Amino acid sequence: MSNFLLSWGNRSELVSGIHPVFLYSQEEYFITTAALLFRAGFNSQEKCFFLGDSSFVKNIKEKLDLIKFEEPSGDEDFADEEKKKSSSEEIFPLDIKEPARVIPIFQDIIQKLEGEPFKNARFIVHTDWLFQGSISIDNILLYEKEISSFLDKHNSPVIDCYKSSSLSGSDMIKLFTCHDGILVEGEPSFSYFTNFKELALKDILTGLYNERYLLERISEEIFRAKRFRSSCSLMMMKIEKLNEIKITCGQNKFEQICMEFSCLLRNSLRRVDLIATARNDCFVVLMPETSKKRAVMIGERIQKVFEQKLLAMEAYSGINMFLKTGISNFPLDTRDAEELTVLAEEALSDAMKDAGHRICLAHRDNDWFPPLD
């Protein structure tokens, strides 16, 4: 079993297993994560080998050097020594374009590593490049079967990298059965799924929980809040003009914004807060033990970070985006789980009617509530 920590900024994911698969949407994201996989491999004393085009190797080396440059160390002597050891020269491309040649090359490399200080070899396979011109789910499954047989005999992790757009939904399901983990990447956030149950509960693009799981948790949280006489708030957010961006700037830009905003939410909220995606490109946050006043303060802070960080990025210069937020609370607005969601949606609709960033609160026509018990 291989375990390594994949880190980017203040985000990190523990990746475990001998045969994870990495899904990416853009080549830039693939290069970034490949560089981080090399870095994590060195820290785990696993020597990395890359199976792919030499031009990708060049870009990965440049990205790896940039990552090392951005990682400060209090011990300069150690940092210099670390730089020598983890030089980008440790990246070795394997120029193979035939899946049948993969296993013999892997075995040859493992034999040559005997006696070296590295504990093991780690292979990163750019499978889209490997199957260039003949990629099909049947060919992929045949290749994955050969890799599985290889892994039964060797403890050398193999990370297969696929571009998500090259696979249909049914193909992905077949592909997942061949791996023990799924890494979904969208710079700068990473999401790692270790089983199908977790995958079924999360959105594959952002790694956030899906609407089905959110509704289950709202009911549980309302029950808990009733029992302990506490409160909880529900915050529903939507980025205005996001659909227009999808039409004018393309699907990739749309997905990039969603992933960036997901990362922003993760870094702005507590661990106990549940973040999810919902229909109509909405983002929802369930906040236990949170009053309505406190929820408004959190919403204002998220708006500020949205404007100062996400909108300030060069990639979004010239794009006008506004964050709309609707907030409902238990027990001030309702004592029913389903109505808590409805009221947050109504508040969000009110926010969408006004210009600029807006936070609107749920309101009721009367003040009568059924008893808590």
C-alpha positions in Angstrom: 0.0 0.0 0.0 1.3 3.4 -1.0 0.5 6.5 1.0 1.5 10.1 0.2 0.3 13.6 0.9 -0.5 15.7 -2.2 -0.3 19.4 -1.2 -1.0 22.6 -2.9 -1.0 25.8 -0.9 -2.9 25.2 2.3 -4.9 22.3 0.7 -3.8 18.7 1.0 -5.2 15.3 0.2 -3.9 12.0 1.6 -3.7 9.6 -1.4 -3.5 5.9 -0.6 -3.6 2.7 -2.6 -1.5 1.0 -5.2 -3.5 1.9 -8.3 -5.3 5.3 -8.2 -6.7 7.0 -11.3 -6.4 10.7 -11.9 -9.1 12.6 -13.9 -8.2 16.0 -15.3 -10.1 18.5 -17.5 -7.3 20.7 -18.9 -3.6 20.0 -19.8 -2.5 22.8 -17.5 -4.1 21.0 -14.6 -2.5 17.7 -15.6 0.9 19.3 -15.6 0.4 20.9 -12.2 -0.8 17.7 -10.5 1.9 15.6 -12.2 4.5 17.9 -10.8 2.9 17.6 -7.3 2.8 13.8 -7.7 6.6 13.8 -8.4 7.2 15.9 -5.4 5.0 13.7 -3.1 6.8 10.7 -4.5 10.2 12.0 -3.5 9.0 12.7 0.0 7.8 9.1 0.2 11.1 7.9 -1.0 9.6 6.6 -4.2 11.4 7.4 -7.5 8.9 8.6 -10.1 8.8 7.7 -13.7 6.6 9.4 -16.3 5.2 7.6 -19.2 4.3 10.3 -21.8 5.4 12.8 -24.3 8.7 14.5 -23.8 7.1 18.0 -24.1 5.0 17.2 -21.1 8.2 16.2 -19.2 9.7 19.7 -19.9 6.6 21.4 -18.7 6.4 19.3 -15.6 10.0 20.0 -14.7 9.3 23.8 -15.0 6.3 23.5 -12.8 8.2 21.4 -10.3 10.9 24.0 -10.1 8.3 26.7 -9.5 6.7 24.7 -6.7 10.1 24.2 -5.0 10.8 27.9 -5.4 7.5 28.7 -3.6 8.2 26.3 -0.7 10.2 28.3 2.0 12.3 26.5 4.5 13.7 27.8 7.8 16.9 25.8 7.4 18.8 27.1 4.3 21.5 24.4 4.4 18.8 21.7 4.4 16.9 23.5 1.7 19.9 23.6 -0.6 20.5 19.9 0.0 16.9 19.1 -0.6 17.0 21.0 -3.9 20.0 19.0 -5.0 18.3 15.7 -4.1 14.9 16.6 -5.6 16.2 18.2 -8.7 13.9 18.0 -11.8 16.6 15.7 -13.2 14.9 13.0 -11.2 12.0 13.0 -13.7 12.5 10.3 -16.2 10.3 10.1 -19.3 9.4 6.8 -20.8 8.9 7.3 -24.5 6.5 4.4 -25.1 3.5 4.5 -27.4 2.4 0.9 -27.3 0.5 -0.4 -24.3 1.9 -3.9 -24.8 5.4 -2.5 -24.0 4.5 -0.9 -20.7 4.8 -3.9 -18.3 8.3 -5.1 -19.6 9.6 -1.5 -19.2 8.2 -1.3 -15.6 9.8 -4.6 -14.7 13.2 -3.6 -16.1 13.1 -0.3 -14.1 12.3 -2.1 -10.9 15.3 -4.4 -11.4 17.6 -1.5 -12.0 16.4 0.3 -8.8 17.6 -2.5 -6.5 20.3 -1.2 -4.2 19.4 2.5 -4.7 18.3 4.6 -1.7 14.7 4.9 -3.0 12.3 2.5 -1.5 10.2 1.9 -4.6 9.3 3.1 -8.0 6.1 5.1 -8.8 4.8 5.2 -12.4 2.7 8.1 -13.7 1.1 7.1 -16.9 -0.4 9.7 -19.3 -2.9 7.2 -20.7 -4.5 9.5 -23.2 -1.1 9.9 -24.8 -0.4 6.2 -24.6 -3.6 5.4 -26.5 -3.3 8.2 -28.9 -5.3 7.4 -32.1 -6.8 4.1 -30.7 -8.4 5.0 -27.4 -11.5 3.0 -26.6 -12.9 1.6 -23.4 -12.2 -2.0 -24.6 -8.5 -1.2 -25.2 -8.3 0.7 -21.8 -9.8 -2.2 -19.9 -7.4 -4.6 -21.6 -4.5 -2.4 -20.5 -5.8 -2.0 -17.0 -6.1 -5.8 -16.7 -2.4 -6.1 -17.6 -1.5 -3.4 -15.0 -3.6 -5.2 -12.3 -1.6 -8.4 -13.0 1.6 -6.5 -12.7 0.6 -4.9 -9.4 -0.3 -8.4 -8.0 3.4 -9.1 -8.1 5.0 -5.7 -7.4 4.4 -3.0 -4.8 5.1 -0.2 -7.2 2.2 2.3 -7.4 0.8 3.1 -10.9 -1.2 6.3 -11.4 -3.2 6.4 -14.6 -4.1 9.8 -15.9 -7.2 10.3 -18.1 -8.8 13.4 -19.6 -12.4 13.4 -18.3 -13.8 14.6 -21.6 -12.4 11.6 -23.5 -14.6 9.2 -21.5 -18.4 8.8 -21.4 -20.2 8.4 -18.1 -20.6 4.6 -18.6 -16.9 4.3 -19.6 -15.9 6.1 -16.3 -18.0 3.6 -14.2 -16.2 0.7 -15.9 -12.8 2.5 -15.4 -13.4 3.1 -11.7 -13.7 -0.7 -11.1 -10.1 -1.1 -12.0 -8.8 1.4 -9.4 -8.7 1.7 -5.7 -8.9 5.5 -5.6 -10.0 8.4 -7.8 -8.2 11.7 -7.8 -10.2 14.6 -9.4 -8.1 17.7 -10.0 -9.0 21.3 -10.5 -6.2 23.7 -9.6 -5.9 24.6 -6.8 -8.3 22.1 -5.2 -7.9 18.4 -5.1 -10.5 15.7 -4.3 -9.6 12.1 -3.6 -12.3 9.4 -3.4 -11.3 6.1 -1.9 -14.5 4.1 -2.5 -17.7 4.2 -4.5 -19.9 5.1 -1.5 -17.9 8.4 -1.1 -18.0 9.0 -4.9 -21.8 8.6 -4.9 -22.1 11.3 -2.3 -19.9 13.9 -4.0 -19.8 16.0 -7.1 -17.0 14.7 -9.3 -16.0 18.2 -10.6 -15.7 20.1 -7.3 -15.4 17.3 -4.7 -18.2 18.9 -2.7 -21.2 16.8 -1.4 -24.2 16.5 -3.7 -27.8 17.6 -3.2 -29.0 14.1 -2.2 -26.6 13.9 0.7 -27.2 17.5 1.7 -31.0 16.9 2.1 -30.2 13.9 4.3 -27.9 15.9 6.5 -30.3 18.8 6.8 -33.0 16.5 8.3 -30.4 15.0 10.7 -29.2 18.5 11.8 -32.7 19.8 12.4 -33.4 16.7 14.5 -30.3 17.2 16.5 -31.0 21.0 16.9 -34.5 20.2 18.2 -33.2 17.7 20.7 -30.5 20.0 22.1 -32.4 23.3 21.8 -29.7 24.7 19.4 -29.8 26.4 16.0 -28.5 25.9 12.5 -28.4 28.0 9.4 -28.6 27.2 5.7 -26.8 29.4 3.2 -27.5 29.1 -0.5 -25.2 30.9 -3.0 -25.1 31.4 -6.7 -22.6 33.3 -8.9 -24.6 35.6 -11.2 -23.8 35.5 -14.9 -22.2 32.0 -14.6 -24.4 30.6 -17.3 -23.4 33.5 -19.6 -19.8 32.7 -19.0 -20.4 29.1 -20.0 -21.8 30.3 -23.3 -19.3 33.0 -24.1 -16.1 31.6 -22.6 -16.7 27.9 -22.8 -17.2 24.9 -20.5 -13.6 24.9 -19.3 -13.8 28.4 -18.0 -17.1 27.6 -16.3 -15.6 24.5 -14.6 -12.5 26.5 -13.6 -14.7 29.1 -11.8 -16.7 26.4 -10.0 -13.6 24.7 -8.8 -12.0 27.9 -7.7 -15.1 28.9 -5.8 -15.3 25.5 -4.2 -11.8 25.9 -2.9 -12.6 29.4 -1.6 -15.5 27.9 0.4 -13.4 25.1 1.9 -10.8 27.6 3.1 -13.4 30.1 4.4 -15.6 27.7 6.5 -15.3 25.5 9.5 -14.7 21.7 9.3 -18.2 21.1 10.8 -19.9 23.1 8.0 -21.2 20.9 5.2 -20.6 22.4 1.7 -22.6 21.0 -1.2 -23.6 21.7 -4.8 -27.3 21.8 -5.8 -29.3 22.2 -9.0 -29.0 25.3 -11.1 -25.3 25.7 -10.3 -26.0 26.6 -6.6 -23.6 26.2 -3.7 -25.2 25.4 -0.3 -23.6 25.5 3.2 -25.2 23.8 6.2 -23.9 25.5 9.3 -24.6 23.7 12.7 -24.7 25.7 15.9 -24.9 28.9 13.9 -27.3 31.8 14.6 -28.9 33.8 11.8 -26.8 36.9 12.7 -23.6 34.8 12.7 -24.6 33.3 9.3 -24.9 36.8 7.8 -21.4 37.6 9.1 -20.0 34.5 7.4 -21.8 35.3 4.2 -20.3 38.8 4.2 -16.9 37.4 4.8 -17.3 35.0 1.9 -18.4 37.8 -0.4 -15.3 39.8 0.6 -12.9 36.9 -0.1 -14.8 36.3 -3.4 -14.2 39.8 -4.5 -10.6 40.2 -3.2 -9.2 36.8 -4.3 -11.3 35.1 -7.0 -12.3 38.2 -8.9 -8.8 39.7 -8.6 -7.3 36.8 -10.6 -5.9 37.7 -13.9 -7.8 34.8 -15.5 -11.1 36.6 -14.7 -10.2 40.1 -15.6 -13.0 41.7 -17.6 -15.6 39.2 -16.3 -18.3 40.7 -14.2 -19.5 38.2 -11.6 -21.6 38.8 -8.5 -22.2 36.5 -5.5 -25.9 36.2 -4.5 -26.7 34.7 -1.1 -29.9 33.5 0.6 -30.0 32.5 4.3 -32.6 30.7 6.4 -32.4 29.6 10.0 -33.7 27.0 12.4 -35.6 27.8 14.6 -36.2 31.5 13.7 -37.6 30.9 10.2 -38.9 27.4 10.4 -38.8 24.1 12.3 -39.1 21.9 9.3 -36.2 20.5 7.3 -37.8 20.8 3.9 -39.1 24.3 4.5 -35.6 25.4 5.6 -34.4 24.7 2.1 -37.4 26.3 0.4 -37.0 29.5 2.5 -33.3 29.7 1.6 -34.2 29.3 -2.1 -36.7 32.1 -1.8 -34.2 34.4 -0.1 -31.7 33.6 -2.9 -34.4 34.5 -5.5 -34.8 37.9 -3.8 -31.0 38.4 -3.9 -31.0 37.7 -7.6 -33.4 40.6 -8.3 -30.9 43.3 -7.1 -27.6 44.4 -8.6 -24.2 43.6 -7.2 -23.3 41.3 -4.3 -26.4 40.7 -2.2 -27.4 38.8 0.9 -31.1 38.3 1.6 -32.7 36.7 4.6 -35.7 34.4 4.7 -38.9 35.8 6.1 -42.3 34.3 7.1 -45.8 35.6 6.7 -46.6 34.7 10.3 -44.8 34.1 13.6 -46.5 30.9 14.6 -44.5 27.7 15.0 -45.4 24.2 16.1 -43.7 23.1 19.4 -40.1 21.7 19.2 -41.2 18.3 20.5 
